[in-house]
Amino acid sequence: MSRFRVIPAAPTVLSREEMYGLVRSPVITEKSTAASEHNQVTFRVPLTATKREVKAAVEGLFKVKVEAVNTIRVGGKLKRFRGKLGQRSDYKKAIVTLAEGSKIDVTTGI
């Protein structure tokens, strides 16, 4: 018997405005399109977004059941334009795995 108590996390409650602020845009690339065959959808989210917040936002906006959320922090590239150095912004991607039977069509608007 463990002497540590597991305290369940409180459900994340977000307003509609916060949900739209979290799920900025879908990522439509060859890799993310291939992942859609495995019931996964990729979204661009703020750097401060947590997995629980993303899950609550996707479930609230699209009325689907989310099984898992994986987040990736992508560092901005150092680019050169007309001889001057520039830095692209960092961003975060969230790969959302949907439950069996759930589907999000990212080609249409919300």
C-alpha positions in Angstrom: 0.0 0.0 0.0 1.4 3.4 -1.0 1.6 6.1 1.6 1.1 8.8 -1.1 -2.4 10.0 -1.9 -3.2 10.7 -5.6 -5.3 13.8 -5.8 -7.3 13.9 -9.0 -6.8 17.1 -11.1 -9.6 19.5 -11.2 -11.3 19.8 -14.6 -10.0 22.8 -16.7 -12.8 25.3 -17.2 -12.3 27.7 -20.1 -14.5 30.4 -21.6 -15.3 30.3 -25.3 -12.9 33.3 -25.9 -10.1 31.5 -24.1 -10.7 28.4 -26.2 -10.4 30.3 -29.4 -7.2 32.0 -28.0 -5.7 28.5 -27.3 -6.4 26.8 -30.6 -4.9 29.3 -33.0 -4.8 27.4 -36.3 -4.5 23.9 -37.7 -1.2 22.8 -39.1 -1.6 21.5 -42.6 1.5 19.8 -43.8 2.3 16.5 -45.4 3.2 15.0 -42.0 0.1 16.2 -40.2 -2.1 15.0 -43.0 -0.5 11.6 -42.7 -1.2 11.6 -39.0 -4.9 12.2 -39.6 -5.1 8.6 -40.7 -4.3 7.7 -37.1 -7.1 10.0 -35.7 -4.6 12.8 -34.9 -5.0 16.5 -35.6 -2.2 19.1 -35.2 -2.9 22.7 -34.0 -0.7 25.7 -33.4 -1.1 26.9 -29.8 0.5 29.6 -27.6 3.9 28.9 -25.9 2.2 29.1 -22.5 -0.6 26.5 -23.3 -0.7 23.3 -21.2 -1.9 19.9 -22.4 -4.9 20.1 -20.1 -5.9 23.5 -21.5 -5.5 22.3 -25.1 -7.6 19.2 -24.4 -10.4 21.3 -22.8 -10.4 23.8 -25.7 -10.5 21.1 -28.4 -13.3 19.2 -26.7 -15.3 22.4 -26.1 -14.9 23.9 -29.6 -15.2 20.8 -31.8 -17.5 18.6 -29.5 -15.2 15.6 -29.7 -13.6 13.3 -27.2 -9.8 13.7 -26.9 -7.7 10.7 -25.8 -4.2 12.4 -25.6 -2.4 15.6 -26.3 1.3 15.8 -27.1 3.0 19.2 -27.3 6.1 20.2 -29.2 8.0 23.5 -28.7 9.6 24.5 -32.0 12.5 26.9 -31.9 12.6 29.7 -34.5 15.2 29.5 -37.2 17.9 32.0 -37.8 17.3 33.3 -41.3 19.1 35.8 -43.5 17.2 38.4 -45.6 19.1 40.8 -47.9 22.3 40.2 -45.9 20.7 41.0 -42.5 20.2 38.3 -39.8 16.7 37.7 -38.5 15.1 35.3 -36.1 11.8 33.6 -36.7 9.5 33.3 -33.7 9.3 30.2 -31.5 6.0 28.4 -31.5 4.3 25.4 -30.0 2.4 22.6 -31.7 -0.2 20.3 -30.1 -0.8 16.9 -31.6 -4.3 15.9 -30.5 -5.3 12.2 -30.6 -9.0 11.8 -30.9 -11.1 8.9 -29.5 -12.4 6.3 -31.9 -15.3 7.6 -33.9 -14.4 11.3 -33.3 -13.4 13.4 -36.3 -12.4 17.0 -37.0 -12.4 18.4 -40.5 -9.7 21.1 -40.5 -10.5 22.3 -44.0 -13.8 23.9 -42.8 -14.1 26.8 -40.3 -15.4 26.5 -36.8 
